[in-house]
Amino acid sequence: MHAAALPVNGLTALQALETLGLSRGQRLLITNGGGATGALAIQLAAAKGIGVTASASAAAAERLLGLGATEVVDYHDPNWSAKVRGGFDAALIIATSMADDALPLVRDGGRLCSLTSDAPPEERGITSWDLYVEPNAAQLAQLVAAGTLKLAPEPLPMSVGPAAFARVVTGQAGGKKIVLIRA
Ligand SMILES: NC(=O)c1ccc[n+]([C@@H]2O[C@H](COP(=O)([O-])OP(=O)(O)OC[C@H]3O[C@@H](n4cnc5c(N)ncnc54)[C@H](OP(=O)(O)O)[C@@H]3O)[C@@H](O)[C@H]2O)c1
């Protein structure tokens, strides 16, 4: 079940972090750290010594701090972006309509990678681009071999497939991957 939940989100998180090219001690802002991709990106970044500030619901804060985030800010607060220290080396956008709020928080010459097809125009020497996950067996093997990534898939019987799909597309899955199983 865990293997079924890993490929798309794990590869997306890994490929995004590789293109951002951050190193130990640098700071990364992740919008939607609570989702399936964000929670994996937090773990991969933290393992490299990158400081991660994640936007998420307040209810997700404890979980994300436990995964290695250094700070979690509640995105429901309309002033969330004013409550974090700017100057991030990079931003990873995993929530729609958050790129424009995140861009001012990135330092001059920094980097912004959007997974939601809304990379903003470049400014202040910031490189900004959209990224789409690509299949890569070697990277998947790397993720599995690490053996340290925490996933929390929700198993549901096949019979509730349509309702489960509706939960995912309406954002009601709470950041979990739903895995349908023969019950
Ligand atoms: N480009 C690519 O290759 C690629 C690959 C994978 C995913 N994606 C995209 O990445 C996005 C996230 O997908 P996912 O599967 O990782 O996420 P997900 O698990 O579906 O994310 C759901 C979570 O998002 C949180 N959320 C909703 N709006 C938010 C906001 N404005 N700021 C912070 N958190 C917010 C929700 O929190 P609450 O319920 O607590 O409010 C919920 O926990 C989707 O748009 C997806 O299409 C792109």
The ligand as an SDF file (V2000), in Angstrom:
LIG
                    3D

 48 52  0  0  0  0  0  0  0  0999 V2000
    3.4640   19.2860  -11.5950 N   0  0  0  0  0  0  0  0  0  0  0  0
    3.4100   17.9980  -11.2160 C   0  0  0  0  0  0  0  0  0  0  0  0
    4.0650   17.1320  -11.8070 O   0  0  0  0  0  0  0  0  0  0  0  0
    2.5550   17.6310  -10.0370 C   0  0  0  0  0  0  0  0  0  0  0  0
    2.6980   16.3790   -9.4190 C   0  0  0  0  0  0  0  0  0  0  0  0
    1.9230   16.1040   -8.2960 C   0  0  0  0  0  0  0  0  0  0  0  0
    0.9960   17.0440   -7.8480 C   0  0  0  0  0  0  0  0  0  0  0  0
    0.8820   18.2310   -8.5020 N   0  0  0  0  0  0  0  0  0  0  0  0
   -0.0770   19.2470   -8.0320 C   0  0  0  0  0  0  0  0  0  0  0  0
    0.2760   19.6310   -6.7380 O   0  0  0  0  0  0  0  0  0  0  0  0
   -0.8850   20.0400   -6.0300 C   0  0  0  0  0  0  0  0  0  0  0  0
   -0.9510   19.3120   -4.7130 C   0  0  0  0  0  0  0  0  0  0  0  0
   -1.0890   17.9260   -4.9460 O   0  0  0  0  0  0  0  0  0  0  0  0
   -0.8280   16.8960   -3.7500 P   0  0  0  0  0  0  0  0  0  0  0  0
   -1.3760   15.5860   -4.2040 O   0  0  0  0  0  0  0  0  0  0  0  0
    0.5410   16.9910   -3.2650 O   0  0  0  0  0  0  0  0  0  0  0  0
   -1.6930   17.5520   -2.6270 O   0  0  0  0  0  0  0  0  0  0  0  0
   -2.9350   17.0210   -1.8130 P   0  0  0  0  0  0  0  0  0  0  0  0
   -2.4660   15.8920   -1.0010 O   0  0  0  0  0  0  0  0  0  0  0  0
   -4.1320   16.8340   -2.6830 O   0  0  0  0  0  0  0  0  0  0  0  0
   -3.1370   18.3420   -0.9260 O   0  0  0  0  0  0  0  0  0  0  0  0
   -4.2570   18.4500   -0.1250 C   0  0  0  0  0  0  0  0  0  0  0  0
   -3.8780   19.4090    0.9930 C   0  0  0  0  0  0  0  0  0  0  0  0
   -3.6960   20.7080    0.4590 O   0  0  0  0  0  0  0  0  0  0  0  0
   -3.9200   21.6290    1.5080 C   0  0  0  0  0  0  0  0  0  0  0  0
   -4.1020   22.9410    0.9020 N   0  0  0  0  0  0  0  0  0  0  0  0
   -5.1030   23.3160    0.0720 C   0  0  0  0  0  0  0  0  0  0  0  0
   -4.9100   24.6070   -0.3150 N   0  0  0  0  0  0  0  0  0  0  0  0
   -3.7750   25.0410    0.3000 C   0  0  0  0  0  0  0  0  0  0  0  0
   -3.0770   26.2720    0.3300 C   0  0  0  0  0  0  0  0  0  0  0  0
   -3.5170   27.3430   -0.3630 N   0  0  0  0  0  0  0  0  0  0  0  0
   -1.9410   26.3560    1.0430 N   0  0  0  0  0  0  0  0  0  0  0  0
   -1.4740   25.3010    1.7550 C   0  0  0  0  0  0  0  0  0  0  0  0
   -2.1130   24.0980    1.7900 N   0  0  0  0  0  0  0  0  0  0  0  0
   -3.2470   23.9870    1.0670 C   0  0  0  0  0  0  0  0  0  0  0  0
   -5.1380   21.0310    2.1850 C   0  0  0  0  0  0  0  0  0  0  0  0
   -5.1410   21.3900    3.5210 O   0  0  0  0  0  0  0  0  0  0  0  0
   -6.4940   21.4510    4.3950 P   0  0  0  0  0  0  0  0  0  0  0  0
   -7.4080   20.3660    3.9030 O   0  0  0  0  0  0  0  0  0  0  0  0
   -6.0330   21.2220    5.7670 O   0  0  0  0  0  0  0  0  0  0  0  0
   -7.0610   22.8160    4.1670 O   0  0  0  0  0  0  0  0  0  0  0  0
   -4.9270   19.5130    2.0320 C   0  0  0  0  0  0  0  0  0  0  0  0
   -4.3750   18.9760    3.2100 O   0  0  0  0  0  0  0  0  0  0  0  0
   -2.0850   19.7400   -6.9470 C   0  0  0  0  0  0  0  0  0  0  0  0
   -2.4410   20.9540   -7.5990 O   0  0  0  0  0  0  0  0  0  0  0  0
   -1.5080   18.7500   -7.9360 C   0  0  0  0  0  0  0  0  0  0  0  0
   -2.1610   18.8080   -9.1920 O   0  0  0  0  0  0  0  0  0  0  0  0
    1.6290   18.5380   -9.5770 C   0  0  0  0  0  0  0  0  0  0  0  0
  1  2  1  0
  2  3  2  0
  2  4  1  0
  4  5  1  0
  4 48  2  0
  5  6  2  0
  6  7  1  0
  7  8  2  0
  8  9  1  0
  8 48  1  0
  9 10  1  0
  9 46  1  0
 10 11  1  0
 11 12  1  0
 11 44  1  0
 12 13  1  0
 13 14  1  0
 14 15  2  0
 14 16  1  0
 14 17  1  0
 17 18  1  0
 18 19  2  0
 18 20  1  0
 18 21  1  0
 21 22  1  0
 22 23  1  0
 23 24  1  0
 23 42  1  0
 24 25  1  0
 25 26  1  0
 25 36  1  0
 26 27  1  0
 26 35  1  0
 27 28  2  0
 28 29  1  0
 29 30  1  0
 29 35  2  0
 30 31  1  0
 30 32  2  0
 32 33  1  0
 33 34  2  0
 34 35  1  0
 36 37  1  0
 36 42  1  0
 37 38  1  0
 38 39  2  0
 38 40  1  0
 38 41  1  0
 42 43  1  0
 44 45  1  0
 44 46  1  0
 46 47  1  0
M  CHG  2   8   1  16  -1
M  END
$$$$
